Amino acid sequence: MPTLEPRCFFIRFVSPNCTPTEPLGYTSFDQHGKETSITRLAGESADELRIRAKESVSIPEGNNGVIFFEVH
């Protein structure tokens, strides 16, 4: 059975008129319920924020993914 690569999943929200929104940050929870919050820095792009979010969490052994929820 092949080893699964760790993945980060970003849950995106859209406005009521179906236009994409820019997140102010992301939040995630580990397997023990501990919350990790990443807030967007001044001048930081949405892509830079996603990269920083991925780097801020460690994927627990035995899991293959972390889910991030947008904060608006």
All heavy atoms as TSV, in Angstrom:
chain	resi	resn	atom	element	x	y	z
A	1	MET	N	N	0.846	-1.184	0.000
A	1	MET	CA	C	0.000	0.000	0.000
A	1	MET	C	C	0.891	1.246	0.000
A	1	MET	O	O	1.775	1.365	0.843
A	1	MET	CB	C	-0.891	-0.032	1.236
A	1	MET	CG	C	-1.958	0.977	1.237
A	1	MET	SD	S	-3.108	0.574	2.589
A	1	MET	CE	C	-4.405	1.608	2.135
A	2	PRO	N	N	0.704	2.143	-0.930
A	2	PRO	CA	C	1.568	3.324	-0.991
A	2	PRO	C	C	1.329	4.275	0.182
A	2	PRO	O	O	0.233	4.362	0.720
A	2	PRO	CB	C	1.173	3.993	-2.310
A	2	PRO	CG	C	-0.203	3.511	-2.571
A	2	PRO	CD	C	-0.305	2.137	-1.965
A	3	THR	N	N	2.384	4.983	0.577
A	3	THR	CA	C	2.284	5.977	1.634
A	3	THR	C	C	1.625	7.234	1.071
A	3	THR	O	O	1.981	7.695	-0.007
A	3	THR	CB	C	3.684	6.331	2.164
A	3	THR	OG1	O	4.313	5.138	2.608
A	3	THR	CG2	C	3.602	7.323	3.296
A	4	LEU	N	N	0.660	7.757	1.788
A	4	LEU	CA	C	-0.025	8.975	1.345
A	4	LEU	C	C	0.793	10.196	1.713
A	4	LEU	O	O	1.334	10.293	2.806
A	4	LEU	CB	C	-1.406	9.061	1.989
A	4	LEU	CG	C	-2.381	7.962	1.619
A	4	LEU	CD1	C	-3.667	8.119	2.421
A	4	LEU	CD2	C	-2.694	8.000	0.135
A	5	GLU	N	N	0.895	11.112	0.788
A	5	GLU	CA	C	1.587	12.371	1.041
A	5	GLU	C	C	0.713	13.261	1.929
A	5	GLU	O	O	-0.502	13.325	1.724
A	5	GLU	CB	C	1.880	13.095	-0.270
A	5	GLU	CG	C	2.939	12.434	-1.102
A	5	GLU	CD	C	4.307	12.514	-0.481
A	5	GLU	OE1	O	4.676	13.568	0.067
A	5	GLU	OE2	O	5.012	11.490	-0.520
A	6	PRO	N	N	1.316	13.954	2.901
A	6	PRO	CA	C	0.521	14.896	3.713
A	6	PRO	C	C	-0.068	15.992	2.835
A	6	PRO	O	O	0.564	16.461	1.898
A	6	PRO	CB	C	1.547	15.478	4.679
A	6	PRO	CG	C	2.706	14.563	4.634
A	6	PRO	CD	C	2.695	13.899	3.291
A	7	ARG	N	N	-1.282	16.394	3.140
A	7	ARG	CA	C	-1.977	17.420	2.364
A	7	ARG	C	C	-2.624	18.433	3.309
A	7	ARG	O	O	-3.027	18.091	4.410
A	7	ARG	CB	C	-3.058	16.802	1.499
A	7	ARG	CG	C	-2.549	15.711	0.606
A	7	ARG	CD	C	-3.025	15.929	-0.791
A	7	ARG	NE	N	-2.657	14.785	-1.599
A	7	ARG	CZ	C	-1.800	14.848	-2.593
A	7	ARG	NH1	N	-1.232	15.977	-2.883
A	7	ARG	NH2	N	-1.510	13.789	-3.304
A	8	CYS	N	N	-2.738	19.651	2.817
A	8	CYS	CA	C	-3.466	20.697	3.536
A	8	CYS	C	C	-4.685	21.048	2.700
A	8	CYS	O	O	-4.586	21.249	1.487
A	8	CYS	CB	C	-2.596	21.925	3.740
A	8	CYS	SG	S	-1.241	21.659	4.899
A	9	PHE	N	N	-5.834	21.099	3.341
A	9	PHE	CA	C	-7.089	21.416	2.671
A	9	PHE	C	C	-7.577	22.763	3.185
A	9	PHE	O	O	-7.646	22.970	4.393
A	9	PHE	CB	C	-8.133	20.334	2.950
A	9	PHE	CG	C	-7.698	18.968	2.496
A	9	PHE	CD1	C	-7.091	18.100	3.381
A	9	PHE	CD2	C	-7.884	18.579	1.186
A	9	PHE	CE1	C	-6.680	16.836	2.967
A	9	PHE	CE2	C	-7.486	17.319	0.759
A	9	PHE	CZ	C	-6.869	16.448	1.656
A	10	PHE	N	N	-7.913	23.664	2.281
A	10	PHE	CA	C	-8.395	24.986	2.642
A	10	PHE	C	C	-9.870	25.086	2.266
A	10	PHE	O	O	-10.228	24.939	1.099
A	10	PHE	CB	C	-7.585	26.077	1.932
A	10	PHE	CG	C	-6.177	26.163	2.445
A	10	PHE	CD1	C	-5.164	25.407	1.899
A	10	PHE	CD2	C	-5.882	27.003	3.507
A	10	PHE	CE1	C	-3.872	25.476	2.377
A	10	PHE	CE2	C	-4.586	27.076	4.002
A	10	PHE	CZ	C	-3.573	26.313	3.425
A	11	ILE	N	N	-10.716	25.312	3.269
A	11	ILE	CA	C	-12.150	25.450	3.058
A	11	ILE	C	C	-12.423	26.911	2.727
A	11	ILE	O	O	-12.165	27.802	3.532
A	11	ILE	CB	C	-12.950	25.018	4.309
A	11	ILE	CG1	C	-12.569	23.595	4.731
A	11	ILE	CG2	C	-14.447	25.162	4.064
A	11	ILE	CD1	C	-12.813	22.529	3.694
A	12	ARG	N	N	-12.927	27.172	1.520
A	12	ARG	CA	C	-13.178	28.535	1.048
A	12	ARG	C	C	-14.644	28.877	1.182
A	12	ARG	O	O	-15.504	28.019	1.071
A	12	ARG	CB	C	-12.770	28.668	-0.420
A	12	ARG	CG	C	-11.288	28.382	-0.595
A	12	ARG	CD	C	-10.684	29.084	-1.738
A	12	ARG	NE	N	-10.893	30.519	-1.620
A	12	ARG	CZ	C	-10.779	31.334	-2.633
A	12	ARG	NH1	N	-10.491	30.899	-3.813
A	12	ARG	NH2	N	-10.973	32.628	-2.470
A	13	PHE	N	N	-14.911	30.132	1.390
A	13	PHE	CA	C	-16.271	30.642	1.467
A	13	PHE	C	C	-16.469	31.653	0.345
A	13	PHE	O	O	-15.522	32.280	-0.095
A	13	PHE	CB	C	-16.521	31.313	2.820
A	13	PHE	CG	C	-16.420	30.361	3.967
A	13	PHE	CD1	C	-15.256	30.251	4.697
A	13	PHE	CD2	C	-17.488	29.551	4.303
A	13	PHE	CE1	C	-15.160	29.361	5.753
A	13	PHE	CE2	C	-17.400	28.658	5.351
A	13	PHE	CZ	C	-16.231	28.559	6.079
A	14	VAL	N	N	-17.691	31.788	-0.102
A	14	VAL	CA	C	-18.019	32.807	-1.098
A	14	VAL	C	C	-19.111	33.697	-0.529
A	14	VAL	O	O	-19.867	33.299	0.356
A	14	VAL	CB	C	-18.482	32.197	-2.445
A	14	VAL	CG1	C	-17.352	31.449	-3.113
A	14	VAL	CG2	C	-19.679	31.302	-2.257
A	15	SER	N	N	-19.183	34.900	-1.045
A	15	SER	CA	C	-20.200	35.842	-0.591
A	15	SER	C	C	-21.559	35.416	-1.143
A	15	SER	O	O	-21.634	34.586	-2.047
A	15	SER	CB	C	-19.842	37.253	-1.054
A	15	SER	OG	O	-19.921	37.331	-2.445
A	16	PRO	N	N	-22.642	36.004	-0.638
A	16	PRO	CA	C	-23.977	35.630	-1.139
A	16	PRO	C	C	-24.147	35.807	-2.642
A	16	PRO	O	O	-24.928	35.099	-3.264
A	16	PRO	CB	C	-24.914	36.559	-0.364
A	16	PRO	CG	C	-24.180	36.861	0.889
A	16	PRO	CD	C	-22.715	36.915	0.491
A	17	ASN	N	N	-23.397	36.724	-3.255
A	17	ASN	CA	C	-23.517	36.898	-4.713
A	17	ASN	C	C	-22.513	36.029	-5.472
A	17	ASN	O	O	-22.250	36.247	-6.645
A	17	ASN	CB	C	-23.388	38.372	-5.102
A	17	ASN	CG	C	-22.037	38.942	-4.753
A	17	ASN	OD1	O	-21.180	38.253	-4.219
A	17	ASN	ND2	N	-21.843	40.209	-5.040
A	18	CYS	N	N	-21.943	35.036	-4.782
A	18	CYS	CA	C	-21.050	34.021	-5.359
A	18	CYS	C	C	-19.708	34.557	-5.841
A	18	CYS	O	O	-19.083	33.972	-6.726
A	18	CYS	CB	C	-21.734	33.254	-6.486
A	18	CYS	SG	S	-23.150	32.323	-5.904
A	19	THR	N	N	-19.226	35.647	-5.289
A	19	THR	CA	C	-17.894	36.127	-5.624
A	19	THR	C	C	-16.916	35.646	-4.550
A	19	THR	O	O	-17.256	35.613	-3.368
A	19	THR	CB	C	-17.838	37.668	-5.715
A	19	THR	OG1	O	-18.265	38.219	-4.477
A	19	THR	CG2	C	-18.710	38.180	-6.834
A	20	PRO	N	N	-15.714	35.238	-4.950
A	20	PRO	CA	C	-14.732	34.795	-3.961
A	20	PRO	C	C	-14.373	35.926	-3.001
A	20	PRO	O	O	-14.375	37.096	-3.382
A	20	PRO	CB	C	-13.525	34.399	-4.800
A	20	PRO	CG	C	-14.021	34.286	-6.187
A	20	PRO	CD	C	-15.226	35.164	-6.300
A	21	THR	N	N	-14.075	35.578	-1.772
A	21	THR	CA	C	-13.689	36.560	-0.773
A	21	THR	C	C	-12.241	36.326	-0.379
A	21	THR	O	O	-11.718	35.230	-0.523
A	21	THR	CB	C	-14.589	36.450	0.466
A	21	THR	OG1	O	-14.483	35.123	0.978
A	21	THR	CG2	C	-16.036	36.753	0.137
A	22	GLU	N	N	-11.592	37.358	0.106
A	22	GLU	CA	C	-10.218	37.257	0.581
A	22	GLU	C	C	-10.236	36.987	2.083
A	22	GLU	O	O	-10.852	37.725	2.842
A	22	GLU	CB	C	-9.454	38.552	0.292
A	22	GLU	CG	C	-9.193	38.784	-1.180
A	22	GLU	CD	C	-8.193	37.792	-1.757
A	22	GLU	OE1	O	-7.217	37.444	-1.069
A	22	GLU	OE2	O	-8.409	37.362	-2.899
A	23	PRO	N	N	-9.558	35.934	2.539
A	23	PRO	CA	C	-9.580	35.609	3.965
A	23	PRO	C	C	-8.728	36.572	4.790
A	23	PRO	O	O	-7.724	37.096	4.316
A	23	PRO	CB	C	-8.993	34.198	4.010
A	23	PRO	CG	C	-8.089	34.142	2.827
A	23	PRO	CD	C	-8.763	34.980	1.777
A	24	LEU	N	N	-9.137	36.782	6.041
A	24	LEU	CA	C	-8.327	37.544	6.991
A	24	LEU	C	C	-7.361	36.616	7.713
A	24	LEU	O	O	-6.440	37.062	8.382
A	24	LEU	CB	C	-9.225	38.244	8.014
A	24	LEU	CG	C	-10.179	39.287	7.441
A	24	LEU	CD1	C	-11.069	39.835	8.544
A	24	LEU	CD2	C	-9.400	40.406	6.768
A	25	GLY	N	N	-7.603	35.320	7.589
A	25	GLY	CA	C	-6.747	34.327	8.225
A	25	GLY	C	C	-7.349	32.950	8.090
A	25	GLY	O	O	-8.340	32.750	7.382
A	26	TYR	N	N	-6.745	31.998	8.782
A	26	TYR	CA	C	-7.224	30.623	8.798
A	26	TYR	C	C	-7.192	30.094	10.212
A	26	TYR	O	O	-6.392	30.533	11.037
A	26	TYR	CB	C	-6.351	29.718	7.920
A	26	TYR	CG	C	-6.509	29.960	6.449
A	26	TYR	CD1	C	-5.573	30.695	5.741
A	26	TYR	CD2	C	-7.613	29.457	5.760
A	26	TYR	CE1	C	-5.721	30.923	4.384
A	26	TYR	CE2	C	-7.767	29.690	4.405
A	26	TYR	CZ	C	-6.816	30.413	3.730
A	26	TYR	OH	O	-6.977	30.643	2.389
A	27	THR	N	N	-8.041	29.126	10.477
A	27	THR	CA	C	-8.027	28.423	11.752
A	27	THR	C	C	-8.078	26.930	11.466
A	27	THR	O	O	-8.642	26.497	10.464
A	27	THR	CB	C	-9.194	28.876	12.660
A	27	THR	OG1	O	-9.016	28.325	13.946
A	27	THR	CG2	C	-10.533	28.480	12.114
A	28	SER	N	N	-7.437	26.159	12.339
A	28	SER	CA	C	-7.388	24.711	12.189
A	28	SER	C	C	-7.386	24.096	13.580
A	28	SER	O	O	-7.021	24.743	14.563
A	28	SER	CB	C	-6.122	24.314	11.430
A	28	SER	OG	O	-6.104	22.917	11.225
A	29	PHE	N	N	-7.792	22.834	13.667
A	29	PHE	CA	C	-7.828	22.123	14.944
A	29	PHE	C	C	-7.047	20.826	14.809
A	29	PHE	O	O	-7.189	20.113	13.810
A	29	PHE	CB	C	-9.280	21.802	15.342
A	29	PHE	CG	C	-10.108	23.028	15.559
A	29	PHE	CD1	C	-10.813	23.600	14.518
A	29	PHE	CD2	C	-10.172	23.628	16.808
A	29	PHE	CE1	C	-11.571	24.743	14.705
A	29	PHE	CE2	C	-10.923	24.768	17.002
A	29	PHE	CZ	C	-11.625	25.329	15.951
A	30	ASP	N	N	-6.224	20.508	15.826
A	30	ASP	CA	C	-5.503	19.241	15.781
A	30	ASP	C	C	-6.372	18.125	16.350
A	30	ASP	O	O	-7.518	18.345	16.735
A	30	ASP	CB	C	-4.153	19.343	16.493
A	30	ASP	CG	C	-4.249	19.515	18.003
A	30	ASP	OD1	O	-5.353	19.340	18.583
A	30	ASP	OD2	O	-3.220	19.817	18.618
A	31	GLN	N	N	-5.828	16.912	16.420
A	31	GLN	CA	C	-6.623	15.765	16.854
A	31	GLN	C	C	-7.026	15.850	18.322
A	31	GLN	O	O	-7.909	15.125	18.762
A	31	GLN	CB	C	-5.884	14.445	16.572
A	31	GLN	CG	C	-4.715	14.174	17.479
A	31	GLN	CD	C	-3.403	14.732	16.961
A	31	GLN	OE1	O	-3.368	15.691	16.205
A	31	GLN	NE2	N	-2.313	14.138	17.376
A	32	HIS	N	N	-6.412	16.742	19.096
A	32	HIS	CA	C	-6.763	16.929	20.501
A	32	HIS	C	C	-7.700	18.114	20.711
A	32	HIS	O	O	-8.011	18.472	21.829
A	32	HIS	CB	C	-5.504	17.116	21.342
A	32	HIS	CG	C	-4.528	15.987	21.194
A	32	HIS	ND1	N	-4.779	14.715	21.641
A	32	HIS	CD2	C	-3.314	15.940	20.615
A	32	HIS	CE1	C	-3.757	13.931	21.361
A	32	HIS	NE2	N	-2.856	14.655	20.725
A	33	GLY	N	N	-8.110	18.755	19.612
A	33	GLY	CA	C	-9.010	19.892	19.698
A	33	GLY	C	C	-8.320	21.227	19.897
A	33	GLY	O	O	-8.973	22.251	20.066
A	34	LYS	N	N	-6.988	21.241	19.878
A	34	LYS	CA	C	-6.247	22.497	20.033
A	34	LYS	C	C	-6.364	23.311	18.748
A	34	LYS	O	O	-6.123	22.816	17.657
A	34	LYS	CB	C	-4.778	22.222	20.338
A	34	LYS	CG	C	-3.970	23.484	20.523
A	34	LYS	CD	C	-2.512	23.172	20.765
A	34	LYS	CE	C	-1.744	24.479	20.748
A	34	LYS	NZ	N	-0.407	24.318	20.224
A	35	GLU	N	N	-6.732	24.579	18.907
A	35	GLU	CA	C	-6.926	25.466	17.765
A	35	GLU	C	C	-5.635	26.182	17.402
A	35	GLU	O	O	-4.902	26.644	18.270
A	35	GLU	CB	C	-8.004	26.494	18.085
A	35	GLU	CG	C	-8.297	27.436	16.950
A	35	GLU	CD	C	-9.384	28.445	17.285
A	35	GLU	OE1	O	-9.868	28.454	18.418
A	35	GLU	OE2	O	-9.733	29.218	16.389
A	36	THR	N	N	-5.370	26.275	16.112
A	36	THR	CA	C	-4.270	27.076	15.586
A	36	THR	C	C	-4.881	28.146	14.705
A	36	THR	O	O	-5.660	27.839	13.805
A	36	THR	CB	C	-3.301	26.215	14.746
A	36	THR	OG1	O	-2.764	25.192	15.571
A	36	THR	CG2	C	-2.172	27.052	14.175
A	37	SER	N	N	-4.559	29.408	14.985
A	37	SER	CA	C	-5.071	30.525	14.191
A	37	SER	C	C	-3.909	31.237	13.520
A	37	SER	O	O	-2.888	31.503	14.147
A	37	SER	CB	C	-5.829	31.510	15.073
A	37	SER	OG	O	-6.984	30.910	15.572
A	38	ILE	N	N	-4.067	31.526	12.251
A	38	ILE	CA	C	-3.078	32.247	11.471
A	38	ILE	C	C	-3.772	33.484	10.922
A	38	ILE	O	O	-4.755	33.381	10.192
A	38	ILE	CB	C	-2.527	31.379	10.315
A	38	ILE	CG1	C	-1.842	30.130	10.857
A	38	ILE	CG2	C	-1.545	32.168	9.466
A	38	ILE	CD1	C	-2.709	28.941	10.934
A	39	THR	N	N	-3.280	34.659	11.294
A	39	THR	CA	C	-3.874	35.924	10.865
A	39	THR	C	C	-3.037	36.521	9.743
A	39	THR	O	O	-1.804	36.518	9.803
A	39	THR	CB	C	-3.947	36.912	12.052
A	39	THR	OG1	O	-4.675	36.278	13.103
A	39	THR	CG2	C	-4.636	38.193	11.663
A	40	ARG	N	N	-3.702	37.047	8.758
A	40	ARG	CA	C	-3.040	37.663	7.606
A	40	ARG	C	C	-2.281	38.913	8.031
A	40	ARG	O	O	-2.801	39.756	8.762
A	40	ARG	CB	C	-4.095	38.008	6.564
A	40	ARG	CG	C	-3.556	38.354	5.223
A	40	ARG	CD	C	-4.721	38.458	4.273
A	40	ARG	NE	N	-4.274	38.704	2.916
A	40	ARG	CZ	C	-5.065	38.692	1.884
A	40	ARG	NH1	N	-6.355	38.445	2.046
A	40	ARG	NH2	N	-4.612	38.919	0.684
A	41	LEU	N	N	-1.049	39.030	7.574
A	41	LEU	CA	C	-0.220	40.189	7.881
A	41	LEU	C	C	-0.491	41.312	6.891
A	41	LEU	O	O	-0.942	41.073	5.762
A	41	LEU	CB	C	1.259	39.802	7.822
A	41	LEU	CG	C	1.693	38.666	8.748
A	41	LEU	CD1	C	3.139	38.278	8.460
A	41	LEU	CD2	C	1.511	39.061	10.203
A	42	ALA	N	N	-0.201	42.543	7.292
A	42	ALA	CA	C	-0.389	43.692	6.398
A	42	ALA	C	C	0.460	43.500	5.145
A	42	ALA	O	O	1.640	43.169	5.226
A	42	ALA	CB	C	0.015	44.978	7.112
A	43	GLY	N	N	-0.159	43.635	3.985
A	43	GLY	CA	C	0.542	43.498	2.718
A	43	GLY	C	C	0.758	42.064	2.259
A	43	GLY	O	O	1.331	41.839	1.201
A	44	GLU	N	N	0.299	41.092	3.029
A	44	GLU	CA	C	0.473	39.680	2.678
A	44	GLU	C	C	-0.619	39.251	1.696
A	44	GLU	O	O	-1.795	39.532	1.906
A	44	GLU	CB	C	0.416	38.829	3.942
A	44	GLU	CG	C	0.716	37.374	3.733
A	44	GLU	CD	C	0.767	36.601	5.033
A	44	GLU	OE1	O	-0.077	36.838	5.917
A	44	GLU	OE2	O	1.651	35.755	5.149
A	45	SER	N	N	-0.231	38.558	0.641
A	45	SER	CA	C	-1.215	38.086	-0.337
A	45	SER	C	C	-1.906	36.829	0.199
A	45	SER	O	O	-1.436	36.197	1.145
A	45	SER	CB	C	-0.537	37.770	-1.674
A	45	SER	OG	O	0.241	36.592	-1.552
A	46	ALA	N	N	-3.013	36.460	-0.430
A	46	ALA	CA	C	-3.742	35.250	-0.029
A	46	ALA	C	C	-2.867	34.012	-0.222
A	46	ALA	O	O	-2.902	33.089	0.591
A	46	ALA	CB	C	-5.038	35.135	-0.813
A	47	ASP	N	N	-2.069	33.985	-1.294
A	47	ASP	CA	C	-1.173	32.840	-1.531
A	47	ASP	C	C	-0.090	32.757	-0.464
A	47	ASP	O	O	0.238	31.673	0.014
A	47	ASP	CB	C	-0.533	32.929	-2.916
A	47	ASP	CG	C	-1.523	32.669	-4.042
A	47	ASP	OD1	O	-2.529	31.951	-3.794
A	47	ASP	OD2	O	-1.310	33.185	-5.146
A	48	GLU	N	N	0.482	33.893	-0.097
A	48	GLU	CA	C	1.505	33.913	0.958
A	48	GLU	C	C	0.920	33.451	2.287
A	48	GLU	O	O	1.573	32.736	3.050
A	48	GLU	CB	C	2.101	35.314	1.101
A	48	GLU	CG	C	2.945	35.744	-0.073
A	48	GLU	CD	C	3.295	37.220	-0.044
A	48	GLU	OE1	O	2.523	38.025	0.512
A	48	GLU	OE2	O	4.362	37.557	-0.591
A	49	LEU	N	N	-0.325	33.840	2.556
A	49	LEU	CA	C	-1.006	33.414	3.776
A	49	LEU	C	C	-1.178	31.900	3.796
A	49	LEU	O	O	-0.916	31.251	4.808
A	49	LEU	CB	C	-2.369	34.107	3.893
A	49	LEU	CG	C	-3.262	33.658	5.038
A	49	LEU	CD1	C	-2.619	33.934	6.390
A	49	LEU	CD2	C	-4.620	34.321	4.936
A	50	ARG	N	N	-1.586	31.298	2.670
A	50	ARG	CA	C	-1.749	29.842	2.605
A	50	ARG	C	C	-0.428	29.120	2.835
A	50	ARG	O	O	-0.367	28.116	3.537
A	50	ARG	CB	C	-2.368	29.426	1.271
A	50	ARG	CG	C	-3.867	29.597	1.238
A	50	ARG	CD	C	-4.522	28.934	0.062
A	50	ARG	NE	N	-4.422	29.626	-1.215
A	50	ARG	CZ	C	-5.034	30.753	-1.519
A	50	ARG	NH1	N	-5.758	31.372	-0.619
A	50	ARG	NH2	N	-4.906	31.293	-2.704
A	51	ILE	N	N	0.636	29.629	2.260
A	51	ILE	CA	C	1.964	29.028	2.451
A	51	ILE	C	C	2.356	29.090	3.915
A	51	ILE	O	O	2.821	28.109	4.504
A	51	ILE	CB	C	3.014	29.718	1.559
A	51	ILE	CG1	C	2.751	29.381	0.096
A	51	ILE	CG2	C	4.427	29.313	1.964
A	51	ILE	CD1	C	3.538	30.225	-0.887
A	52	ARG	N	N	2.164	30.248	4.543
A	52	ARG	CA	C	2.514	30.405	5.959
A	52	ARG	C	C	1.658	29.510	6.842
A	52	ARG	O	O	2.131	28.923	7.820
A	52	ARG	CB	C	2.374	31.873	6.377
A	52	ARG	CG	C	3.045	32.203	7.675
A	52	ARG	CD	C	3.253	33.690	7.841
A	52	ARG	NE	N	2.045	34.467	7.710
A	52	ARG	CZ	C	1.180	34.695	8.706
A	52	ARG	NH1	N	1.408	34.201	9.896
A	52	ARG	NH2	N	0.111	35.422	8.491
A	53	ALA	N	N	0.379	29.339	6.472
A	53	ALA	CA	C	-0.506	28.459	7.238
A	53	ALA	C	C	0.000	27.022	7.180
A	53	ALA	O	O	0.059	26.326	8.199
A	53	ALA	CB	C	-1.931	28.554	6.714
A	54	LYS	N	N	0.375	26.551	5.990
A	54	LYS	CA	C	0.892	25.196	5.843
A	54	LYS	C	C	2.141	24.980	6.691
A	54	LYS	O	O	2.326	23.923	7.277
A	54	LYS	CB	C	1.236	24.904	4.378
A	54	LYS	CG	C	0.056	24.752	3.472
A	54	LYS	CD	C	0.541	24.503	2.055
A	54	LYS	CE	C	-0.563	24.522	1.053
A	54	LYS	NZ	N	-0.061	24.291	-0.314
A	55	GLU	N	N	3.001	25.999	6.741
A	55	GLU	CA	C	4.253	25.884	7.486
A	55	GLU	C	C	4.052	25.980	8.996
A	55	GLU	O	O	4.930	25.598	9.756
A	55	GLU	CB	C	5.234	26.964	7.028
A	55	GLU	CG	C	5.686	26.777	5.592
A	55	GLU	CD	C	6.493	27.945	5.056
A	55	GLU	OE1	O	6.519	29.027	5.710
A	55	GLU	OE2	O	7.092	27.794	3.980
A	56	SER	N	N	2.893	26.473	9.426
A	56	SER	CA	C	2.675	26.713	10.861
A	56	SER	C	C	2.142	25.496	11.608
A	56	SER	O	O	2.086	25.512	12.827
A	56	SER	CB	C	1.721	27.888	11.061
A	56	SER	OG	O	0.421	27.516	10.654
A	57	VAL	N	N	1.735	24.452	10.904
A	57	VAL	CA	C	1.188	23.267	11.567
A	57	VAL	C	C	2.008	22.042	11.201
A	57	VAL	O	O	2.628	21.986	10.149
A	57	VAL	CB	C	-0.291	23.019	11.191
A	57	VAL	CG1	C	-1.170	24.157	11.641
A	57	VAL	CG2	C	-0.450	22.751	9.723
A	58	SER	N	N	2.012	21.090	12.110
A	58	SER	CA	C	2.634	19.806	11.791
A	58	SER	C	C	1.508	18.790	11.643
A	58	SER	O	O	0.561	18.778	12.428
A	58	SER	CB	C	3.615	19.397	12.882
A	58	SER	OG	O	2.953	19.291	14.122
A	59	ILE	N	N	1.628	17.972	10.639
A	59	ILE	CA	C	0.603	16.959	10.390
A	59	ILE	C	C	0.893	15.773	11.293
A	59	ILE	O	O	1.992	15.215	11.258
A	59	ILE	CB	C	0.573	16.561	8.907
A	59	ILE	CG1	C	0.203	17.793	8.072
A	59	ILE	CG2	C	-0.406	15.424	8.667
A	59	ILE	CD1	C	0.233	17.581	6.593
A	60	PRO	N	N	-0.072	15.407	12.150
A	60	PRO	CA	C	0.165	14.315	13.092
A	60	PRO	C	C	0.426	12.986	12.392
A	60	PRO	O	O	-0.115	12.724	11.322
A	60	PRO	CB	C	-1.129	14.231	13.909
A	60	PRO	CG	C	-2.019	15.291	13.406
A	60	PRO	CD	C	-1.394	15.954	12.237
A	61	GLU	N	N	1.287	12.185	12.993
A	61	GLU	CA	C	1.592	10.867	12.438
A	61	GLU	C	C	0.316	10.039	12.376
A	61	GLU	O	O	-0.497	10.051	13.290
A	61	GLU	CB	C	2.625	10.174	13.324
A	61	GLU	CG	C	3.246	8.974	12.658
A	61	GLU	CD	C	4.404	8.431	13.455
A	61	GLU	OE1	O	5.211	9.231	13.950
A	61	GLU	OE2	O	4.485	7.206	13.574
A	62	GLY	N	N	0.130	9.340	11.294
A	62	GLY	CA	C	-1.065	8.530	11.114
A	62	GLY	C	C	-2.174	9.261	10.378
A	62	GLY	O	O	-3.126	8.657	9.938
A	63	ASN	N	N	-2.057	10.583	10.253
A	63	ASN	CA	C	-3.029	11.360	9.483
A	63	ASN	C	C	-2.367	11.784	8.182
A	63	ASN	O	O	-1.148	11.839	8.087
A	63	ASN	CB	C	-3.478	12.620	10.250
A	63	ASN	CG	C	-4.413	12.282	11.387
A	63	ASN	OD1	O	-4.899	11.171	11.484
A	63	ASN	ND2	N	-4.638	13.235	12.250
A	64	ASN	N	N	-3.158	12.090	7.202
A	64	ASN	CA	C	-2.564	12.545	5.951
A	64	ASN	C	C	-3.057	13.921	5.544
A	64	ASN	O	O	-2.891	14.318	4.415
A	64	ASN	CB	C	-2.831	11.542	4.824
A	64	ASN	CG	C	-4.295	11.465	4.459
A	64	ASN	OD1	O	-5.157	11.759	5.264
A	64	ASN	ND2	N	-4.574	11.074	3.230
A	65	GLY	N	N	-3.666	14.661	6.482
A	65	GLY	CA	C	-4.121	15.981	6.105
A	65	GLY	C	C	-4.516	16.862	7.259
A	65	GLY	O	O	-4.774	16.397	8.356
A	66	VAL	N	N	-4.504	18.142	6.988
A	66	VAL	CA	C	-4.950	19.164	7.929
A	66	VAL	C	C	-5.963	20.024	7.190
A	66	VAL	O	O	-5.766	20.353	6.020
A	66	VAL	CB	C	-3.773	20.041	8.414
A	66	VAL	CG1	C	-4.255	21.195	9.252
A	66	VAL	CG2	C	-2.769	19.203	9.187
A	67	ILE	N	N	-7.052	20.386	7.860
A	67	ILE	CA	C	-8.093	21.220	7.248
A	67	ILE	C	C	-8.005	22.620	7.846
A	67	ILE	O	O	-7.964	22.789	9.055
A	67	ILE	CB	C	-9.489	20.630	7.480
A	67	ILE	CG1	C	-9.593	19.253	6.821
A	67	ILE	CG2	C	-10.573	21.564	6.942
A	67	ILE	CD1	C	-10.872	18.524	7.114
A	68	PHE	N	N	-7.960	23.627	6.978
A	68	PHE	CA	C	-7.959	25.017	7.391
A	68	PHE	C	C	-9.296	25.648	6.985
A	68	PHE	O	O	-9.759	25.448	5.870
A	68	PHE	CB	C	-6.825	25.798	6.699
A	68	PHE	CG	C	-5.461	25.418	7.167
A	68	PHE	CD1	C	-4.706	24.516	6.472
A	68	PHE	CD2	C	-4.927	25.990	8.320
A	68	PHE	CE1	C	-3.441	24.163	6.891
A	68	PHE	CE2	C	-3.675	25.644	8.746
A	68	PHE	CZ	C	-2.920	24.736	8.030
A	69	PHE	N	N	-9.881	26.398	7.885
A	69	PHE	CA	C	-11.126	27.116	7.621
A	69	PHE	C	C	-10.811	28.600	7.520
A	69	PHE	O	O	-10.088	29.144	8.369
A	69	PHE	CB	C	-12.136	26.879	8.751
A	69	PHE	CG	C	-12.540	25.432	8.886
A	69	PHE	CD1	C	-11.865	24.610	9.766
A	69	PHE	CD2	C	-13.552	24.915	8.107
A	69	PHE	CE1	C	-12.224	23.267	9.888
A	69	PHE	CE2	C	-13.923	23.583	8.219
A	69	PHE	CZ	C	-13.244	22.759	9.112
A	70	GLU	N	N	-11.356	29.264	6.497
A	70	GLU	CA	C	-11.135	30.706	6.332
A	70	GLU	C	C	-11.778	31.477	7.469
A	70	GLU	O	O	-12.840	31.117	7.969
A	70	GLU	CB	C	-11.738	31.206	5.027
A	70	GLU	CG	C	-10.944	30.836	3.807
A	70	GLU	CD	C	-11.508	31.457	2.542
A	70	GLU	OE1	O	-12.592	32.071	2.572
A	70	GLU	OE2	O	-10.841	31.329	1.507
A	71	VAL	N	N	-11.126	32.564	7.861
A	71	VAL	CA	C	-11.654	33.503	8.848
A	71	VAL	C	C	-11.910	34.813	8.113
A	71	VAL	O	O	-11.036	35.295	7.390
A	71	VAL	CB	C	-10.668	33.724	10.009
A	71	VAL	CG1	C	-11.188	34.772	10.970
A	71	VAL	CG2	C	-10.390	32.409	10.726
A	72	HIS	N	N	-13.111	35.374	8.280
A	72	HIS	CA	C	-13.466	36.640	7.618
A	72	HIS	C	C	-13.863	37.674	8.627
A	72	HIS	O	O	-14.331	37.423	9.658
A	72	HIS	CB	C	-14.618	36.422	6.624
A	72	HIS	CG	C	-14.216	35.589	5.476
A	72	HIS	ND1	N	-13.648	36.117	4.341
A	72	HIS	CD2	C	-14.236	34.242	5.281
A	72	HIS	CE1	C	-13.364	35.135	3.501
A	72	HIS	NE2	N	-13.699	33.994	4.062
